[in-house]
């Protein structure tokens, strides 16, 4: 019997086990009255007996007590419980991450730069969303879908890790980034649709007005979380390339983020706006979004019971029968 999975259906009967030590104490004080006494003036006429049966007679009482204990345990209905679990996701979330990959994302106010800091945090976020589908849209002066919505987290994480500056025309087209993300979700049948839009600048290019894209997201019931990434004040921005080495050169420049626009997008779509001024705050933002957008999961438990009380019933009855036989044979008294 596996005692690790044993439970009692009627555990209140186990309180009766407290009777056992009381019976043992009672027998200890009353045992002398259990034996017949014959008064004789002398025992010289009797041969000394070597039988040990009189010394073993108290075992009959031990057997009776064990039988009583077994029956009490049987009344408590011990049983093995095998539990199997099955989970069912009944509310899927489709998420599109719209990521700014303009040159300003190489600014070094986050370490080692904004883009690399984002990539690390985004991969951690994806690892915590095993039940959701995720897609990636990238934008700068233009936008395109880097990865369609998929449940294959390996593909999504690989896409994130391979993001780099220079793939798109320069500029920051927030409207186009949001519009592409909305386009990815408009055919989604998920009960919850979410966009996480991250930028570090102001809308200065593209042929889609961010407010128009916002209205479309609102009509389709797509919640949008917006993140402005960049410190307050000055930061090291890429300025030009060294003609001899080809390496980027940096210079101090004022950080400009269109927070009014990002707040508008979030408010209109019932999302939330965040500002990430350093690596720690960026991680905290994605942690909060992870908590806000939880996939509902139903867990079904199946219980298989195997009753074990019969074992104790047979054991207890067997002990009572044994005690009855011994008391009326080996330990039978004629006095």
N, C-alpha and C positions, 0 to 999 in steps of 0.2 A: 504493500500500500504506500502510495506517495503522500506523505504527510504534509508536503509543502502546499498542496492544493486542497486540503481538507477544510470543510466548514461544517457548522452544526445548524440544522434547520430549526431546532428547538433548544437553543443554548440555555434557556432558563432551567431546564432539568439538571444541568450540571451543578447547580447549587446543592442538590441532594447529596453530592459527593462529600459534603461537609459532615454528613452523618457517619461516614466511614471511620474517621479517627475517634469519634465519640463512642462508637461500638467497640473499637479496640480497647479504649480506656475502661469501658464498662466490663469487658471480658477479663481484663487484667485484675480487677478487684473482685470479680464474682467467680473466677475460675475454680476456686476451692470448693464452692458449693455444687459444682457440676459433677464432682466425683463422690460416689457412695462411700460412707465411712462405717466400718465395723469395729466396735471396741472389743478387744481381747486382752486377757490378763497376761498372756505370753505368746510369743511367735516362735518359740524354740522348736515346736513340732512341725513347722513349715520349712521346706527347703527353700533356699535362696533362689529367686528366679532371675534369669538373665534376659528376659524379654524387654525389648525397648519400646514395645507398643504403648505402654502408658505414657512414655515421654513424648511420643509422636501424636497423641490424641489431640493436643491443641491445634495441630495442623487442620483438623476438621473445621475449626472455627475460621481459620485463615481462608480455607477454600470457600466457605460460605460468604465471607466478606468480599472476596474477589468476584464471586458470582453476582452479588448485589451491585458491586461497582460496574461490572460489565452490563448489567441490565439497565442501570441508570444512564450509562453512556449510550446504549441503544435507544433509550427514550429521547435523548437529545438529537437523534437522527444525524449521525456523521455521514458525510458524503463527499466524494471527489468532485471537484468542479474544474472542467476544462473550458477555458474562455477563448474564443476566436474573434478577431476584430476585422471589420471591413469598413473602409472609409470611402465616402462618396462626395465629390466636389459638386455642389449644387448651385454654385454661383461663381462662374468663371469671370475673370477680369482680363480684358485685352488692354495692353499698355503700349503706347508708342513714345519713345524717348526722342525728342527733337533736340539735336545737339548743335550748337554753334561751333563751327570749325574755322572761323575767320582768323586772320593773322594775330589779332589781339588776344586770342586764346593762348598764345605763347608768352603772354606777360608773366613775370616771375613774382607777383605778389603772393601767389600760392606756390607751394614747393612740389616738384621742381618748376612746374609752370601750371597754368590753369587747366590745360587740356589733359596733362598727365595725371593731375590730382583728380580730375573728373573721372578718368578712365578707371582708376583704382576703386573709387567709391561706387561707380556704376556697376562694376563687376560684382562687388559685394552685395549690392542691392538685388541683382539678378539671381544670385545664389539663394536669396531668401524668398524667391517667388517661384517655388517648384510647380505650383498648380495653375500658373497664369501663362498666357501667350504674350510675347513681347516682340515689338518691331523697332527698328532704328531708322530715323530720318536725320540726315545731316544737311546743314545749310550754311552759306556764307552770303555771297552776292546772289546766289541761286540755291536751289535745293533739289534733293532727290532722295529716293528711298534706298538706303544702304542695305537693309534687311527687311523683307516683308514680315508681317506678324507670324510668329511661329512658336511652337512649344519646345523646339529644340534649343535648349539653353546653351549648348556647346557652340552652335553657330552664332548666337547673339553675342556671347562673351568674346568669341574670336573677332567678330566685327568691331566690338568696342576696343579691343586691344590693338587693332590695326588702324584705328582712326589717326589721321595726321593732317597737318595743315598743308595747303597747296593743291588740293584736289579740285577745288572749286574757284570760280571767279571771286575776286576780292569784294568786300563789303559785308553788310549785315542786313539780310532780308528776313526780318522776323515774321512778316506777313506770309512769305513764301514757305518758311519753315513750318509755321503753324498750319498753313493751308495743306501742305503735303501730308502732315500728320493726320489732319482731319480726313483727307482723302483715303488714307490707309484704313481708317476706322469706320467710314460711312457704311460699308457693307457688313460690318461685324454683327454677329448675332449674340454676342456676349451681353449679359445683363448689366454689366458695368464696363464703361469705356473711359480710359484715362489717358491724358497726354501730360508728359513731363517736359516742359520747354525750358531750356537753359540758354542764356545769352550773357554776354559781357559788354554789350554796347547799346547803341540806339539804331532804330530802323532807318537805314539810309540808302537802300536799294531794293530792287525787286518790283514786280508789277502787281502785287497783291497787297491791298491795304490790310494791316493787322486787325483793324476793327471789323472789316468785312469777314475775315477768316474767323474772328471771335464770334460773330453772329451766327455763322454757319455751325460752329462747334456747339453753340448754345442750342440751336434748333435740333441738332442731332443728339442732344443729351450727353455730350462728351465733356467730362470734367477736366479742367486744365490746371495743373500746378506749374507756376512759373518761378524760375530761379534766376536771380541776378547774381553773377559771380564776379567778384573783384573787391579789392580793399577800398576803404574810404581814403580819399586823398590821392597821392602820387604813387605810381608804380613803374617798374621797368618794362617798357614796351619794345617790341622789335621795330627797328627803324629802317635799316638797310642791310645789305650784305657787304662784307669786306671783299673788294674786287680781287684781292690776292688769295685769300683763303676760302672764300665762299661762305664763311660763317656769318650768322646773323649778328648785327650790332644792336645794342639796346640803349635807350635813353629814357630819362624820367618824363612822365607825361600824366596829366590829370585823368583819373578814372571817370568815365561818363557812362552811366547806365540809365536807360529810360524807365525808371521805376514806376512812373505814372502809368505808362502803357502796360507794363507787366502786371500792375495791380488791377488795372481795368480788365485785362484778359482773365485773370483769376477770379475776380468778383463776378463778372458776367456769366462765367461757366460754373459757378459754385465751387471753385477750387480755392487755392490759397497761394499767396505770394511769399517767397523767402529771399533772404539776402545772405549770400555766402561770402564772407570777407576773409576767410582763411580755411585751411584744410579741415580743421576740427568742426567748424560750423557747416561746411559742405557735407561732411559725413552725417552730422546731426540732422540735417535737412532730409537726407535720403532715409535716415532711420525713422523720422517722423512720418514721412509719406508712406513708408512701409507699414507703419502702425495704423495710419488713417485708412488705407486701402487694403483691408484684409479679405481674403477669399473665404467664404463660409463653407465649412466642411462638415458633413454629417458622418458620425461614427456609429456603426452598427456593431453591437456585441451579441454573440451567440453563445449560450451557455449549455453545456452538456453535463448532466448530473449522473453520477453512478452511486447509488445508495450503498452504504457500508454498514448499516445498523444490523443487518441479518447476521453478520459475522459475530457481533457482540452478543446477540440473542442466543445463537447456538453455543457460543463459548460459555455464557452464563448458565444456560440450561444444562450443558454438559458438566459444569462444575457442581451444580446442585445434584444431578444424578450420581456423580462420583461420590459426593459427600454422603448421600443417602445409602449407597451401597457399602461404603467403608464403615459407616456408623452401625450398620446392621450386620456386618460380617466380622471384620478384623477387630473393630472397636466396640462390638456389641457387649453390653453389660446386662447381667441377669439379676442384679441387685436393685 
